[in-house]
Amino acid sequence: MKRHLFMLGLLFAVPTFAGSTTTQDASQGARRPPPFERKSPVQVLIDHRQDLALTDAQAASLTRIQTALDAKNAPVKQSLEALRPPAPPDRGTRQGTPSAQDQAAHEQARGLFQQLRTNDMAAYQEAEQVLTDAQKTQARTLLESERRSHGPGHGGRGGPPRGE
Protein backbone atom coordinates (compact mmCIF):
# COMPACT_ATOMS: atom_id res chain seq x y z
CA MET A 1 0.00 0.00 0.00
CA LYS A 2 2.82 2.42 0.85
CA ARG A 3 4.50 1.67 -2.49
CA HIS A 4 1.20 2.34 -4.27
CA LEU A 5 0.78 5.70 -2.52
CA PHE A 6 4.42 6.58 -3.21
CA MET A 7 3.96 5.85 -6.91
CA LEU A 8 0.78 7.93 -6.99
CA GLY A 9 2.67 10.73 -5.24
CA LEU A 10 5.31 10.60 -7.94
CA LEU A 11 2.61 10.57 -10.57
CA PHE A 12 1.16 13.81 -9.29
CA ALA A 13 4.48 15.53 -8.75
CA VAL A 14 4.43 18.94 -10.36
CA PRO A 15 7.54 21.00 -10.94
CA THR A 16 7.94 23.74 -8.36
CA PHE A 17 6.73 27.12 -9.52
CA ALA A 18 10.01 29.01 -9.36
CA GLY A 19 12.19 26.02 -10.16
CA SER A 20 10.70 25.44 -13.58
CA THR A 21 12.23 27.44 -16.38
CA THR A 22 9.49 28.92 -18.50
CA THR A 23 10.55 29.51 -22.10
CA GLN A 24 8.96 31.21 -25.03
CA ASP A 25 8.38 29.70 -28.43
CA ALA A 26 10.67 31.92 -30.49
CA SER A 27 8.65 31.54 -33.67
CA GLN A 28 5.29 32.47 -32.16
CA GLY A 29 6.19 34.28 -28.95
CA ALA A 30 3.53 32.26 -27.13
CA ARG A 31 3.89 31.25 -23.49
CA ARG A 32 3.71 27.60 -22.58
CA PRO A 33 0.72 26.63 -20.52
CA PRO A 34 1.50 26.53 -16.81
CA PRO A 35 2.14 23.13 -15.23
CA PHE A 36 -1.09 23.36 -13.24
CA GLU A 37 -3.04 23.19 -16.51
CA ARG A 38 -2.15 19.54 -17.09
CA LYS A 39 -4.98 17.05 -17.14
CA SER A 40 -6.04 15.61 -13.83
CA PRO A 41 -5.74 11.84 -13.42
CA VAL A 42 -9.54 11.60 -13.42
CA GLN A 43 -9.71 13.47 -16.74
CA VAL A 44 -7.14 11.07 -18.19
CA LEU A 45 -9.43 8.17 -17.19
CA ILE A 46 -12.40 9.89 -18.83
CA ASP A 47 -10.37 10.53 -21.97
CA HIS A 48 -9.53 6.80 -22.11
CA ARG A 49 -13.10 5.66 -21.57
CA GLN A 50 -12.98 3.17 -24.45
CA ASP A 51 -9.54 1.81 -23.48
CA LEU A 52 -10.80 1.17 -19.96
CA ALA A 53 -14.18 -0.15 -21.21
CA LEU A 54 -16.03 2.11 -18.79
CA THR A 55 -19.75 1.61 -18.43
CA ASP A 56 -22.08 4.59 -18.78
CA ALA A 57 -22.55 4.61 -15.01
CA GLN A 58 -18.78 4.59 -14.41
CA ALA A 59 -18.23 7.39 -16.94
CA ALA A 60 -20.98 9.46 -15.31
CA SER A 61 -19.41 8.94 -11.88
CA LEU A 62 -15.97 9.94 -13.15
CA THR A 63 -17.43 13.01 -14.84
CA ARG A 64 -19.09 14.00 -11.57
CA ILE A 65 -15.79 13.56 -9.70
CA GLN A 66 -13.96 15.64 -12.33
CA THR A 67 -16.56 18.42 -12.16
CA ALA A 68 -16.21 18.58 -8.38
CA LEU A 69 -12.41 18.59 -8.71
CA ASP A 70 -12.55 21.43 -11.26
CA ALA A 71 -14.71 23.48 -8.90
CA LYS A 72 -12.39 22.79 -5.97
CA ASN A 73 -9.23 23.61 -7.95
CA ALA A 74 -10.52 26.73 -9.75
CA PRO A 75 -9.68 29.26 -7.01
CA VAL A 76 -6.29 27.61 -6.43
CA LYS A 77 -5.45 27.83 -10.14
CA GLN A 78 -6.54 31.48 -10.20
CA SER A 79 -4.18 32.20 -7.32
CA LEU A 80 -1.33 30.44 -9.13
CA GLU A 81 -2.04 32.36 -12.32
CA ALA A 82 -1.90 35.62 -10.36
CA LEU A 83 1.58 34.63 -9.11
CA ARG A 84 2.96 33.97 -12.60
CA PRO A 85 5.39 36.61 -13.79
CA PRO A 86 4.13 38.65 -16.77
CA ALA A 87 7.01 37.43 -18.95
CA PRO A 88 9.69 34.78 -18.60
CA PRO A 89 12.56 36.07 -16.48
CA ASP A 90 15.79 36.79 -18.30
CA ARG A 91 18.05 34.53 -16.31
CA GLY A 92 21.15 35.97 -17.96
CA THR A 93 20.68 39.42 -16.43
CA ARG A 94 19.50 38.43 -12.95
CA GLN A 95 22.21 38.39 -10.38
CA GLY A 96 22.29 37.82 -6.67
CA THR A 97 19.70 36.17 -4.51
CA PRO A 98 15.96 36.38 -5.08
CA SER A 99 14.16 39.21 -3.33
CA ALA A 100 12.06 38.58 -0.27
CA GLN A 101 8.99 39.15 -2.43
CA ASP A 102 10.16 36.50 -4.93
CA GLN A 103 10.80 34.04 -2.12
CA ALA A 104 7.38 34.71 -0.59
CA ALA A 105 5.68 34.17 -3.96
CA HIS A 106 7.65 30.95 -4.43
CA GLU A 107 6.57 29.62 -1.02
CA GLN A 108 2.97 30.61 -1.67
CA ALA A 109 3.05 28.85 -5.06
CA ARG A 110 4.59 25.76 -3.48
CA GLY A 111 1.69 25.57 -1.03
CA LEU A 112 -0.83 26.03 -3.81
CA PHE A 113 0.77 23.29 -5.91
CA GLN A 114 0.66 21.00 -2.89
CA GLN A 115 -3.04 21.77 -2.52
CA LEU A 116 -3.62 20.86 -6.20
CA ARG A 117 -1.71 17.58 -5.76
CA THR A 118 -3.72 16.75 -2.64
CA ASN A 119 -7.01 17.50 -4.42
CA ASP A 120 -5.97 15.42 -7.46
CA MET A 121 -4.91 12.51 -5.24
CA ALA A 122 -8.21 12.54 -3.34
CA ALA A 123 -10.22 12.69 -6.57
CA TYR A 124 -8.21 9.82 -8.07
CA GLN A 125 -8.74 7.69 -4.97
CA GLU A 126 -12.47 8.37 -5.23
CA ALA A 127 -12.35 7.51 -8.95
CA GLU A 128 -10.56 4.22 -8.29
CA GLN A 129 -13.51 3.10 -6.15
CA VAL A 130 -15.67 3.25 -9.29
CA LEU A 131 -13.32 0.98 -11.28
CA THR A 132 -13.01 -2.80 -11.33
CA ASP A 133 -9.68 -4.37 -10.33
CA ALA A 134 -8.74 -4.93 -13.98
CA GLN A 135 -9.63 -1.32 -14.82
CA LYS A 136 -7.57 -0.06 -11.85
CA THR A 137 -4.49 -1.88 -13.15
CA GLN A 138 -5.00 -0.54 -16.65
CA ALA A 139 -5.69 2.97 -15.30
CA ARG A 140 -2.41 3.00 -13.37
CA THR A 141 -0.57 2.00 -16.54
CA LEU A 142 -2.29 4.78 -18.52
CA LEU A 143 -1.49 7.36 -15.85
CA GLU A 144 2.14 6.29 -15.66
CA SER A 145 2.39 6.61 -19.44
CA GLU A 146 0.79 10.06 -19.29
CA ARG A 147 3.21 11.17 -16.56
CA ARG A 148 6.23 9.97 -18.57
CA SER A 149 5.02 11.81 -21.67
CA HIS A 150 5.26 15.09 -19.77
CA GLY A 151 8.85 14.51 -18.70
CA PRO A 152 10.38 16.31 -15.75
CA GLY A 153 8.88 19.67 -16.65
CA HIS A 154 10.25 22.58 -18.59
CA GLY A 155 13.85 21.40 -18.53
CA GLY A 156 13.85 20.73 -14.82
CA ARG A 157 16.51 22.28 -12.65
CA GLY A 158 19.47 22.89 -14.86
CA GLY A 159 18.51 20.32 -17.47
CA PRO A 160 17.94 21.01 -21.13
CA PRO A 161 14.40 21.58 -22.35
CA ARG A 162 12.62 18.58 -23.80
CA GLY A 163 13.63 17.76 -27.34
CA GLU A 164 17.17 19.02 -27.00
C-alpha positions as CSV (number, residue, x, y, z in Angstrom):
1,M,0.0,0.0,0.0
2,K,2.8,2.4,0.9
3,R,4.5,1.7,-2.5
4,H,1.2,2.3,-4.3
5,L,0.8,5.7,-2.5
6,F,4.4,6.6,-3.2
7,M,4.0,5.8,-6.9
8,L,0.8,7.9,-7.0
9,G,2.7,10.7,-5.2
10,L,5.3,10.6,-7.9
11,L,2.6,10.6,-10.6
12,F,1.2,13.8,-9.3
13,A,4.5,15.5,-8.7
14,V,4.4,18.9,-10.4
15,P,7.5,21.0,-10.9
16,T,7.9,23.7,-8.4
17,F,6.7,27.1,-9.5
18,A,10.0,29.0,-9.4
19,G,12.2,26.0,-10.2
20,S,10.7,25.4,-13.6
21,T,12.2,27.4,-16.4
22,T,9.5,28.9,-18.5
23,T,10.5,29.5,-22.1
24,Q,9.0,31.2,-25.0
25,D,8.4,29.7,-28.4
26,A,10.7,31.9,-30.5
27,S,8.6,31.5,-33.7
28,Q,5.3,32.5,-32.2
29,G,6.2,34.3,-28.9
30,A,3.5,32.3,-27.1
31,R,3.9,31.3,-23.5
32,R,3.7,27.6,-22.6
33,P,0.7,26.6,-20.5
34,P,1.5,26.5,-16.8
35,P,2.1,23.1,-15.2
36,F,-1.1,23.4,-13.2
37,E,-3.0,23.2,-16.5
38,R,-2.2,19.5,-17.1
39,K,-5.0,17.0,-17.1
40,S,-6.0,15.6,-13.8
41,P,-5.7,11.8,-13.4
42,V,-9.5,11.6,-13.4
43,Q,-9.7,13.5,-16.7
44,V,-7.1,11.1,-18.2
45,L,-9.4,8.2,-17.2
46,I,-12.4,9.9,-18.8
47,D,-10.4,10.5,-22.0
48,H,-9.5,6.8,-22.1
49,R,-13.1,5.7,-21.6
50,Q,-13.0,3.2,-24.4
51,D,-9.5,1.8,-23.5
52,L,-10.8,1.2,-20.0
53,A,-14.2,-0.2,-21.2
54,L,-16.0,2.1,-18.8
55,T,-19.8,1.6,-18.4
56,D,-22.1,4.6,-18.8
57,A,-22.5,4.6,-15.0
58,Q,-18.8,4.6,-14.4
59,A,-18.2,7.4,-16.9
60,A,-21.0,9.5,-15.3
61,S,-19.4,8.9,-11.9
62,L,-16.0,9.9,-13.2
63,T,-17.4,13.0,-14.8
64,R,-19.1,14.0,-11.6
65,I,-15.8,13.6,-9.7
66,Q,-14.0,15.6,-12.3
67,T,-16.6,18.4,-12.2
68,A,-16.2,18.6,-8.4
69,L,-12.4,18.6,-8.7
70,D,-12.5,21.4,-11.3
71,A,-14.7,23.5,-8.9
72,K,-12.4,22.8,-6.0
73,N,-9.2,23.6,-8.0
74,A,-10.5,26.7,-9.7
75,P,-9.7,29.3,-7.0
76,V,-6.3,27.6,-6.4
77,K,-5.4,27.8,-10.1
78,Q,-6.5,31.5,-10.2
79,S,-4.2,32.2,-7.3
80,L,-1.3,30.4,-9.1
81,E,-2.0,32.4,-12.3
82,A,-1.9,35.6,-10.4
83,L,1.6,34.6,-9.1
84,R,3.0,34.0,-12.6
85,P,5.4,36.6,-13.8
86,P,4.1,38.6,-16.8
87,A,7.0,37.4,-19.0
88,P,9.7,34.8,-18.6
89,P,12.6,36.1,-16.5
90,D,15.8,36.8,-18.3
91,R,18.1,34.5,-16.3
92,G,21.1,36.0,-18.0
93,T,20.7,39.4,-16.4
94,R,19.5,38.4,-13.0
95,Q,22.2,38.4,-10.4
96,G,22.3,37.8,-6.7
97,T,19.7,36.2,-4.5
98,P,16.0,36.4,-5.1
99,S,14.2,39.2,-3.3
100,A,12.1,38.6,-0.3
101,Q,9.0,39.2,-2.4
102,D,10.2,36.5,-4.9
103,Q,10.8,34.0,-2.1
104,A,7.4,34.7,-0.6
105,A,5.7,34.2,-4.0
106,H,7.6,30.9,-4.4
107,E,6.6,29.6,-1.0
108,Q,3.0,30.6,-1.7
109,A,3.1,28.9,-5.1
110,R,4.6,25.8,-3.5
111,G,1.7,25.6,-1.0
112,L,-0.8,26.0,-3.8
113,F,0.8,23.3,-5.9
114,Q,0.7,21.0,-2.9
115,Q,-3.0,21.8,-2.5
116,L,-3.6,20.9,-6.2
117,R,-1.7,17.6,-5.8
118,T,-3.7,16.8,-2.6
119,N,-7.0,17.5,-4.4
120,D,-6.0,15.4,-7.5
121,M,-4.9,12.5,-5.2
122,A,-8.2,12.5,-3.3
123,A,-10.2,12.7,-6.6
124,Y,-8.2,9.8,-8.1
125,Q,-8.7,7.7,-5.0
126,E,-12.5,8.4,-5.2
127,A,-12.4,7.5,-8.9
128,E,-10.6,4.2,-8.3
129,Q,-13.5,3.1,-6.1
130,V,-15.7,3.3,-9.3
131,L,-13.3,1.0,-11.3
132,T,-13.0,-2.8,-11.3
133,D,-9.7,-4.4,-10.3
134,A,-8.7,-4.9,-14.0
135,Q,-9.6,-1.3,-14.8
136,K,-7.6,-0.1,-11.9
137,T,-4.5,-1.9,-13.1
138,Q,-5.0,-0.5,-16.6
139,A,-5.7,3.0,-15.3
140,R,-2.4,3.0,-13.4
141,T,-0.6,2.0,-16.5
142,L,-2.3,4.8,-18.5
143,L,-1.5,7.4,-15.8
144,E,2.1,6.3,-15.7
145,S,2.4,6.6,-19.4
146,E,0.8,10.1,-19.3
147,R,3.2,11.2,-16.6
148,R,6.2,10.0,-18.6
149,S,5.0,11.8,-21.7
150,H,5.3,15.1,-19.8
151,G,8.8,14.5,-18.7
152,P,10.4,16.3,-15.7
153,G,8.9,19.7,-16.7
154,H,10.3,22.6,-18.6
155,G,13.9,21.4,-18.5
156,G,13.8,20.7,-14.8
157,R,16.5,22.3,-12.6
158,G,19.5,22.9,-14.9
159,G,18.5,20.3,-17.5
160,P,17.9,21.0,-21.1
161,P,14.4,21.6,-22.3
162,R,12.6,18.6,-23.8
163,G,13.6,17.8,-27.3
164,E,17.2,19.0,-27.0
